[in-house]
Amino acid sequence: VLMRHATEEKFPPVGSAVFRNGKQWAILLFSRDFTRPYQVGIQLPKGLKKCKASVWELNAEDMSTRTGFHTSPRSLRLRNGSQILVPAHSVQLITFQE
């Protein structure tokens, strides 16, 4: 799983980590920018079809309380080239199965 940033900065404004356990995948996206959101593109490995994914978000609206964490994930149809908006100062966890 690769990400493409719409910027040419030395240090990308959005960091990522990818985990795989058998047919289960998780993509962790974390914003390094406290002021601007960024759009990133997801490039899936060959052979992976579009699938239903779940997205959990932790944002910086009020990090001093638990209200910044959204316990109900939103659904996403993930496919090669999907564009994901990563809000400023936030973390997103995307999970899906092959």
C-alpha positions as a printed NumPy array, in Angstrom:
array([[  0.   ,   0.   ,   0.   ],
       [  1.538,   3.272,  -1.102],
       [  0.488,   6.858,  -0.618],
       [  0.999,   9.716,  -2.994],
       [  1.125,  13.217,  -1.583],
       [  0.12 ,  16.269,  -3.548],
       [  3.244,  18.058,  -2.343],
       [  6.958,  17.845,  -3.021],
       [  8.098,  18.812,   0.483],
       [ 11.175,  17.093,   1.941],
       [  9.128,  15.705,   4.824],
       [  5.595,  14.791,   3.738],
       [  2.862,  16.468,   5.795],
       [  1.137,  13.104,   6.283],
       [  2.958,  10.084,   7.67 ],
       [  1.791,   6.519,   7.279],
       [  2.217,   2.966,   8.482],
       [  0.725,  -0.165,   6.942],
       [  0.036,  -3.424,   8.745],
       [ -1.086,  -6.777,   7.334],
       [ -2.178,  -9.921,   9.13 ],
       [ -3.209, -12.552,   6.591],
       [ -6.07 , -10.982,   4.637],
       [ -6.623,  -8.159,   7.129],
       [ -5.05 ,  -4.766,   6.447],
       [ -4.712,  -1.546,   8.431],
       [ -3.44 ,   1.812,   7.217],
       [ -2.508,   4.451,   9.792],
       [ -2.366,   8.04 ,   8.513],
       [ -1.134,  10.837,  10.759],
       [ -0.974,  14.522,   9.976],
       [  2.222,  16.389,  10.799],
       [  0.643,  19.733,   9.94 ],
       [ -1.27 ,  21.554,  12.66 ],
       [ -2.946,  24.035,  10.318],
       [ -3.846,  22.473,   6.941],
       [ -5.637,  19.305,   5.822],
       [ -4.07 ,  17.169,   3.097],
       [ -5.47 ,  14.871,   0.446],
       [ -3.542,  11.617,  -0.091],
       [ -4.033,   8.909,  -2.677],
       [ -3.961,   5.238,  -1.732],
       [ -2.3  ,   2.811,  -4.131],
       [ -3.265,  -0.779,  -3.31 ],
       [ -1.102,  -3.776,  -4.245],
       [ -1.935,  -5.508,  -7.546],
       [ -4.788,  -7.941,  -7.277],
       [ -6.637,  -6.154,  -4.486],
       [-10.134,  -5.24 ,  -5.61 ],
       [-12.222,  -2.433,  -4.195],
       [-13.532,  -3.312,  -0.772],
       [-15.468,  -1.941,   2.149],
       [-13.221,  -0.259,   4.697],
       [-13.796,   1.269,   8.124],
       [-12.212,   4.597,   9.117],
       [-11.648,   5.73 ,  12.702],
       [-10.475,   9.281,  13.349],
       [ -8.779,  11.079,  16.209],
       [ -8.751,  14.818,  15.573],
       [ -7.4  ,  17.875,  17.3  ],
       [-10.654,  19.765,  17.79 ],
       [-10.431,  19.146,  21.524],
       [ -7.514,  16.874,  22.361],
       [ -7.849,  17.625,  26.073],
       [-11.03 ,  15.551,  26.313],
       [-12.305,  12.307,  24.843],
       [-14.541,  14.164,  22.413],
       [-11.757,  14.278,  19.834],
       [-12.073,  10.531,  19.274],
       [-14.866,   9.237,  17.057],
       [-15.789,   5.787,  18.392],
       [-18.141,   5.027,  15.5  ],
       [-16.202,   4.35 ,  12.323],
       [-17.41 ,   5.625,   9.01 ],
       [-17.581,   3.332,   6.003],
       [-15.556,   3.863,   2.878],
       [-15.413,   2.036,  -0.473],
       [-11.651,   1.697,  -0.812],
       [-10.127,   1.096,  -4.23 ],
       [ -6.843,   1.735,  -5.94 ],
       [ -6.425,   5.495,  -6.275],
       [ -8.905,   6.382,  -3.507],
       [ -8.389,   9.912,  -2.215],
       [ -8.405,  10.299,   1.568],
       [ -8.669,  13.68 ,   3.286],
       [ -6.47 ,  13.804,   6.39 ],
       [ -7.541,  16.777,   8.551],
       [ -4.919,  18.988,  10.182],
       [ -3.441,  17.531,  13.39 ],
       [ -5.312,  14.233,  13.206],
       [ -4.843,  10.481,  13.006],
       [ -6.895,   8.097,  10.877],
       [ -6.989,   4.321,  11.01 ],
       [ -8.371,   2.547,   7.937],
       [ -9.077,  -1.188,   8.179],
       [-10.195,  -3.626,   5.48 ],
       [ -9.985,  -7.233,   4.325],
       [ -8.947,  -8.666,   0.966]])
